[in-house]
Amino acid sequence: MAEETNVVTAPKTAAKRKVAAKRKPAATRKTAAKRKPVARKTTPDFAVKAQEAGRKAFLASLGFYGKAFDQAQEQYNNLQDQLEDRRKKADKLYKELVKRGEKVEKNAKVAFKDIELPKLELNSLTDRKKLDKQLKKVKARFEDLKGTVGLKHAA
């Protein structure tokens, strides 16, 4: 048994190694000539360019939104200014119409005071000549009043 312990056996891993196939030199390989090493380099460049184009498209749409918002805001402000101007003009016109109405009312009161209308009773309505005379006087005074106001037709 002593002989068995002195014998050294070779490791089994060395025996199982396969011999690699011999390669052809790079000059004679056809696949090496067909490959384009540039394709691998352009892939990162393409991704960067695609990201940049996407970002620019996003920024363009954001800029479009901003410009549309600014234009809408400007139109709104212009409309507000126009509305304020119209309100001021309407207030001014209203005040002028009130002054004119006061003038017309004053003239009408004076005109009615000038007309002598006796207090008529039911029995005195039969006096047709007096009534026609008063009516003509009222119509004439009304025409004068209408001329001072500037009306073309009676209401």
C-alpha positions in Angstrom: 0.0 0.0 0.0 2.9 2.3 0.4 3.4 2.2 -3.3 0.0 3.6 -3.9 0.5 6.7 -1.8 3.7 7.7 -3.7 2.1 7.7 -7.1 0.9 11.1 -8.2 -1.9 11.2 -10.7 -2.3 14.0 -13.2 -5.3 16.2 -12.9 -8.3 15.3 -15.1 -9.0 18.9 -16.3 -5.9 19.0 -18.5 -7.1 16.0 -20.4 -10.5 17.3 -21.1 -9.4 20.6 -22.7 -10.4 21.0 -26.3 -8.1 22.2 -28.8 -9.3 25.5 -30.3 -9.8 25.6 -34.0 -7.3 27.5 -36.0 -8.5 30.9 -37.3 -7.8 32.2 -40.7 -5.8 35.4 -40.8 -7.8 38.7 -40.8 -6.9 39.5 -44.4 -8.4 36.3 -45.7 -11.7 36.5 -43.7 -14.5 37.8 -45.8 -16.8 38.7 -42.9 -14.3 41.1 -41.4 -14.2 43.1 -44.7 -18.0 43.3 -44.9 -18.5 44.6 -41.3 -18.7 48.3 -40.9 -17.2 49.5 -37.7 -18.9 52.9 -38.2 -22.4 51.3 -37.5 -21.5 50.8 -33.9 -20.2 54.3 -33.5 -23.3 55.9 -35.0 -25.8 54.1 -32.7 -24.9 56.4 -29.7 -24.8 59.4 -32.1 -28.2 58.4 -33.5 -29.7 58.1 -30.0 -28.3 61.5 -29.0 -29.7 63.1 -32.1 -33.1 61.5 -31.6 -33.2 62.7 -28.0 -32.2 66.2 -29.2 -34.8 66.2 -31.9 -37.5 65.0 -29.4 -36.5 67.7 -27.0 -36.5 70.4 -29.7 -40.0 69.2 -30.8 -41.2 69.4 -27.1 -39.7 72.9 -26.8 -41.3 74.0 -30.0 -44.7 72.9 -28.9 -44.1 74.6 -25.5 -43.1 77.8 -27.3 -46.2 77.6 -29.5 -48.4 77.2 -26.4 -46.6 80.2 -24.8 -47.1 82.4 -27.9 -50.8 81.4 -28.2 -51.3 82.3 -24.5 -49.6 85.6 -25.0 -51.7 86.5 -28.0 -54.9 85.4 -26.2 -53.9 87.5 -23.2 -53.2 90.5 -25.4 -56.6 90.2 -27.2 -58.3 89.9 -23.8 -56.5 93.1 -22.6 -57.5 94.9 -25.8 -61.1 93.9 -25.4 -61.1 95.0 -21.7 -59.7 98.4 -22.8 -62.4 98.8 -25.5 -65.1 97.8 -23.1 -63.9 100.4 -20.6 -63.8 103.1 -23.3 -67.4 102.2 -24.3 -68.5 102.3 -20.7 -67.0 105.8 -20.3 -68.7 106.9 -23.6 -72.0 105.4 -22.4 -71.8 107.2 -19.1 -71.0 110.5 -20.8 -73.9 110.0 -23.3 -76.2 109.1 -20.4 -75.3 112.3 -18.6 -75.9 114.4 -21.7 -79.3 112.8 -22.3 -80.3 113.5 -18.7 -79.3 117.2 -19.1 -81.3 117.4 -22.4 -84.3 115.6 -20.8 -84.2 118.2 -17.9 -84.2 121.0 -20.5 -87.1 119.5 -22.4 -89.0 118.9 -19.2 -88.5 122.6 -18.2 -89.6 123.8 -21.6 -92.6 121.6 -21.5 -93.6 122.8 -18.1 -93.3 126.4 -19.2 -95.4 125.6 -22.3 -98.1 124.0 -20.3 -98.3 126.9 -18.0 -98.7 129.2 -21.0 -101.7 127.2 -22.1 -104.8 128.3 -20.3 -106.8 125.3 -19.8 -109.9 126.0 -17.7 -111.0 123.3 -15.5 -113.6 121.7 -17.5 -116.7 120.2 -16.1 -118.9 117.7 -17.9 -121.4 120.3 -18.8 -118.8 122.7 -20.3 -117.6 120.0 -22.7 -120.5 120.8 -24.9 -119.0 124.1 -25.9 -117.2 122.7 -28.9 -115.9 126.1 -30.2 -113.9 126.7 -27.0 -112.5 123.2 -27.0 -111.3 123.4 -30.6 -109.7 126.8 -29.9 -107.8 125.4 -26.9 -106.8 122.3 -28.9 -105.4 124.4 -31.8 -103.4 126.4 -29.2 -102.0 123.3 -27.6 -101.1 121.8 -31.0 -99.3 125.0 -32.0 -97.4 125.1 -28.8 -96.5 121.4 -29.1 -95.1 122.1 -32.6 -93.0 124.9 -31.2 -91.8 122.6 -28.5 -91.1 119.8 -31.0 -89.0 122.2 -33.1 -86.8 123.2 -30.1 -86.2 119.6 -29.2 -85.3 118.6 -32.8 -87.9 115.9 -33.4 -89.0 115.3 -37.0 -92.0 113.2 -36.1 -94.3 113.2 -33.1 -94.1 110.1 -31.1 
